[in-house]
Each structure stands twice: as structure tokens, then as C-alpha cells.
Amino acid sequence: MKKSLLVAALLSGFSGAAQANTSVTLYGLLDGGVGYTKFKSDTASASKTGGWDGAQSSNRWGLRGSEDLGDGLKAIFTLENGYSLMNGTQAQGGRLYGREAVLGLKSDAWGTITLGRQGNIAYRWLAGVATPFGNNFNQARTAGTFSVAEVRYDNQIQYLTPSISGFQAGIGYSFNADGEQEFKQGDHNEPNVRAVTAGLRYLNGPVAAVLTYDQINDAKTATGIKAKSWNLAGSYDFEVAEVHLGFGITDDGWFGTPSQLRDSELGFGSIRAYNNGFRANSYGVGLSAPVGARGKLLAGWGMVDPRNSGAAYAGRDLKSQHIFGLAYTYKLSARTNLYAQGAYGKNVAFVSGNKTQSIGVGLRHSF
């Protein structure tokens, strides 16, 4: 359980005062282990054995707070930092609160509106439904197959409706997806990378279903290209096992891949963010099942099938990327668990011969 701190103790450094109807929670997660990783292409290979940093879940710490304003309305905020356990440096490009930095209002009747750096709707809802790995377990994570499942936009305003009979909708708009918003000068082209995110989900007992859409424009090269992604996923918990299925279509670009899927020194490169005419279909199948009272087994396969190469890859024979993942977790307590995991990638970044392998064990603790 996360520790709820006394407001007078935690907020004194910020405001010097505290209100009885205000609460602040300090929370975090530490994850480290030992593992083996290998990258291989047709022309080069490299491997390493050593410390794993956030192999199950990315390391983080944060502050989350709310103030009761009455009539079911609350002021809320979240400040969440990502960091490396192995060397103590900040993640997300060195941002202090790179994982999330939002301020908003939450109403029991009208829903939640937030402003700041935050995940898109797919990050919130799709990742844990399309595959059993969610945004965890390195290469096996949902974003390895459904790239839009782990995206954060700066300068984003987002609205989530309240849940009504299991249904909930969300929409967000970013005024500049990465960095400080720039001025548009005279008749020049719009310099800001605008982004739209939207989704609908249904949760009812063992059933979960999610539909998402994301769009981001290429403002930097003035080509007018807009990368787009539609995704549909569902899961059903049979108690003895939970089944996950996902399907997605991404057009005119790619929203990104985890760093574990690329290595420029080996020629893997990153998949083009904008690529006019490109189309790829994503497929995910997964299963998770309890093992005894404290264990859990997760297994999944994801494929990204490029249907059209697009202008950036004209003349290239793109191959379907496959990722196979397997993981096991064992609870030592409500907040601490051991894990073991392995993953294998084939034709990574759509290049024949590009392969990744990883296997390791670790310890995760939350507070």
C-alpha cells in the first residue's frame, strides 16, 4: 500500500500551511535485477550481461494529491519522476517529472479534466488489455507491438468522462507534443507538433474492451503528414486464466518503439516517425494465469505486419516483426515480488535478420 503522509509534514516545504481536506501521497517503485541481452543483425552482433534497470516496471517516484472543494469536486495533481536505479540519473530526456506532471479537477458527476505532460488514452487504457504485459517487462511490453500504447504528450489537456454502466470515454489534445509551445510567426507554417488522442472503454467484471485513436502531425518538415493509429483490444478473465487480444492499424508513420527494440550501432535504427503512405497492422495474443496463491505466469506474442512501405522505405522489402514474451512473478508480500522473464524478437524494426534476445531475474518493490 502507498503511504499517505500527513499534509502538515509533506506540504510545509511547498506552502508552509496545510488544510484538513487536503491529502498528499508519496509513492514509488524500485525495480532491479540481473540479465542477459543480445542484439544481432546480418552484419553485427553485441551482447551484455549485468544489471537490469526496471526490467519488470520502470523505476519512478511521485507525489499525488487532492483537495476536496465540496459537492463532489476535487482539485488534483500528480508529479511523477522516472529514474535509473542503477546509476541514479533521470529518465524521459532528463525531465524532472518526465513520467507525468498534471493539474486538474475531478468531479463525481462530470468526470476529470487535467492539463500538463501526461500519457495518451492508449497509455491509460489499451496497454493492459491488448497484452498481459501492459507497460511492463521490457521488450515484451505492449508498446513493442502497439507503438501508441506508451506515448506521453507535453502541453496536453485531457478529459475523461465518469464511468456509466461500465462505459467511459476520453479525449485529449496536445498543443505541442514534445517541448515548449512555440510562437507561430506571421504566415509561416505551424511550428508545433499537434496531437490528438481519444478512446472508449468498457469494463464490467471479467470483461474489458478498449477502442483508441491517436493522430500527430509532422510540423517540423512542413510536409503535412499526419501519423494515425486505430487500436481495438479486449480481454476476459476466466479466473483460471485471462485471455488478451489486440488489433491495430497505423498509417503514415510510427509512434515509437521501446529502446530495447533498437540499437543504432547495429543498424537497427528507429522506425520512421512520419512516412507518407506507410501502413502496418498490429496483432497481439496473450495469456496470464495464477500459479498457486502467490505466483502468476504471463505469455504473449505480438506481430507488426507492414502492409505498405511508404515513401521513406520505397523499394525496401519490409518484414513482419515478431515478439515473443514469457514472464513469471512471485509475491513475497503485497508490495514486493520476485520475477523472471525472457523475450525474443525477430525482424525487429521490419528488417530481416534483426534479432533480440533477453532473459533475466529481478526484484520489485513499491511504496
N, C-alpha and C positions, 0 to 999 in steps of 0.2 A: 504494500500500500504506500501511496505517496504521503509524505509528511506534510500536514497542514501546519504552517507556522503561525504564531501569534502576530497579528498585524503590527502591534507596537514594536515588536522586536525586529521584524523584517523591513518595514517601511520607514523606519526612523531615519535611515541613511538617505532616503529619497525625499521625504516630505516633512519629517520631524513630527508628524502627527498621525493618528490612526482613528478610524471610525469603527464603531461596533458592528456595522452592517457591511463591512468590507472584509474580504478574505483573500489571502495570497498563498499560493502553494509553490514551494521549491521542489523540483523533481528532476530526475535524470536517469541516465542509463550508461553503464560501463560494460564494454564487451571486448574481450581479447582472447587470443589463442595462438596456436602454432599450426602452420600448414605448409603445404607444397603447392606451387603454382607453376604451370608451364605454358608458354606460348610457342606456336610453331607455324611457320608458313612454308611455301615451297622453296624459299631462298634463305631462311634463317630460323633459328630457334633460341629460346632462352628460358631459364627456369630459376626458381629461388625457393629456399626452404628457410623458414624463420617465423617471426612474429606476425600474427594476423591481427588486423585492426578493425574491429567492428564487423567480424565475419558473419555473425547472425544478424545483428542490428547495428546501425550506425550509432556511434557514440554521441551523446548530447547531454546538455543540462538546460534547464529553463525556469522561468517564472511565469505562473499563470494566476490571474486574479480576477475578481469581480466585485462590484458594488451593487447592492440592492437599491434600486431607485423607486421601488413601490409599484403596485398594480401590475406585477409580473414582468417588470422591465429591469434589466441589469446592464451596467457598463462592464465590459470585459476587455481583457488584454492578454496577449501571450508574447513572451520574448524567449526564443529558443536558439541556443548556440550549438553548432556542430564542431567537433574537435577530434583530433587523433589521440588515442590512448597511448600509442607507442612513442610519440615524440612531443605531445602536448601542443601542437600547432592547431590553428583554426582551420576548419573546412569551409566549403562553399566560397572559394575565392578569397578567403581571409576576412569575410564579413563577421562582425561580432555576433549578430543574430541572423546568421545566414539560413537557418532552417525555417524560422518564422519570426515575424515582427509585426503584430497586428493590434489594432484597437477597434472596438466596435460596441454595438448594442445588441442585446438578446432579449426577445420578447416571447413569452409563452404562447401568445396568440398570433403574433405576426412574423416570427422567425428571427433570423440572425443576419446582421449586416456587419462586415468587417472591412478594414482598409489597411493596406500595407503589403509587405512581402509575405506571400503565402502560397501553399500548394494549389494546383488547379483542382477541378472537381474530380477528375480521374484519379489524382493522387489520393484524395479523400475516400473515394468510393469504389473505384474499379480494381485497384491493386489487390485487395484482399479477397475478391470474388473471382477474378479471372484465373488466378492460380492459387494454390495453397501457401505459397511463399510470401505473398504480399510484397512489401518493400524491404524484404529481408533476404539473407542468405546469398549475398554477393551476386555471382553470375546467374544463379537460378532465379533471381528476383523477377517479379512480373515485368518490370521495365526492360528486361533483356529481350522480351518478345513484343510487348505492347509499350512502345517507347514513351507514349504520352502519360503512362501511369506513374511517372515520377518526375513531374515538372513543377518548378516554382516560378512564379511571375512577380517581379517587383511592381510597385505602383498599382497594385490591384485592388479593386473594390469588388466584393463578393457578397451575394445574398443567398441564403438557404432558407427555404420555407420550413415551417414546423411539419412534423410528421403527421399525416392524416390517413388513418386506416392503413398504415404501413407504407404509404407513398410519401416521397419527399423529392422536391426539385431544387436545383441550384443553378446559379448563373454568375459569371464573373467577367470583368473587363479590366485589362491592364493598359494603362496609358503609356507605358514603356516597359517591356518585359524584362529588360536587363540594364540596370543602371539608372542614373538620374534622368528625369524627363528633360528633353532638350527643347529649346525655342524653335518654332518654325519661322524662318526668315523670308519675308516678302512672298514672292511667287515660287519659292523653292519647294522641292518635294518634302513631304512629311518626314522628319528625321527620326521619329520614334517608332520603335517596333511594337505595334499594337497587337494585342492578343485577346481572344475570346474563349471562354470555357463554359460549358453547360452540361447538365446531366439530370437524369431522372432515375430514382431507385425505388425498389420495393423490398421491404423487409417484413417477414411475418413468420415467426417461429423458425423452422428449419430452412425456409426458402429465402434466397437473396437473388435479386436481379438488378442489373445496372445497365443504363444506356448513357454514353457520354459523347460529347463533340468538342473538339478544340480547333482553333484556327489562329495562325500567327503570320504576320506579313513581313516581307523582306524589304525593310525601309533602307537598309544600308547600301544596296546596289541599285536602287531605283528601277528594278525590273518589274515590279508589280506582282511578283509571285506570292501566293498565299499557301502555305502548307496547311493541310487539313487532315483531321483524323476522326473517324467514327468508330466506336467500340461498343460491343454488346457482350455481357457476361452474366453467368448465373451459377449458383451453387445450391446444393441440397444436402442437408445433414441427416444421414440415416442413423445417427448415433453410433453405430459400429464403424462408420466411415463417412467422410464428407467428400462429395464429388464436385469438381470445379470445371467449368467450360468457358472458353472465351473466343471471340472472333472480332477482328478489327480490320479496317481499311484505312490506309494512309496515302494521301495524294500530294504530289508536288514538293516532297521533302521528307525529312525525318526529324522527329522532335528530340532525338538524342539517345545515346546508349550509355549504360554504366561504364565507368572507366576500366572495369575488368575485361571488357569486350574489345578493347583496342590498345594498340601499342605502336606508336609511330615509328619506333626504331626497327620494328619487324615489318613495317609496311602495311600494317592493318589499317591505319588511318581511321578517321571517323566518318560515318555515313553523312552525306551532304545534308545540311540543314534545309537548303532550298534547291529543288531540282525540278524544273518545269517538265511536266509530262510523266514524272515518276509515279508509280503505284505499287504498293505492296500489301498483301493480305497477311494478317497475323492470326495464328491458331494456337490455342492453349488447352491442354488437358491435364488435370491434376487430381490427386487423391491425398487425403490426410486421414489418419486413423489413430485412435488412442491405443497405447500399448501398456497394459496394466493400469495401475492407478496414477502413475506419475509420468509415464512416457508418451511420446507422440511421434509418429512416423509420417513424413511428407515426401511425396514423389510427384514429379511433373515433367512434361515435355512441351516445348514451345517451338513453333516454326514461323519464320518470316519468309514469305514467298514473294519475291519481286515479279510483278506481272508486266510492268513496263519499265525500261531502264531510264528513260528521261534524257533530257539534253546533256546533263553532266556526265552520264555514263554511256553516251551514244557509242554504239559499236562494241560495247563490252558484254560479255556473257555472264550475267549475274546469276549466282547460285542461291538456292534456298538455304537460309541459316537455320540450324537446329541446335537447341539447347536442352540437355537432359539434366535434371537435378534430383538429388536424393538427400534427405536430412533426417536426423533423429534428435529429439530434445528430451531431457530428463529433469524434472523438477526436484531440486533439493529443498526448496521452500516456496512460498508464494512469490518471492521476489528474486530468487536465484536459481539458475538452471545450468546444466551442462549440455553441450551439443556436439554432434559430429555431422559433417556434411561433405558432399562431393558433387562435382558438376563437370560436364563435358560439353564443349561447343564445337560444332562442325560448320565449315564455310562461314566463319564469323565475318561480319560486315559484307556478306554476299560474295566473298572471294573464295574460289576453290582452293583447298589446301590450307586455309587458315583454321587452326585448331587451338582450343584452350582446354586445359585440364586443371582441376584443383581438388584438393582433399585436405581436411584438417579437423581439429577439435578445439573447443574453447569453453569459456565460462562467461556467463552474462548475469549482471546484477542490476536491478532497478531500485530506485528510491523515490 
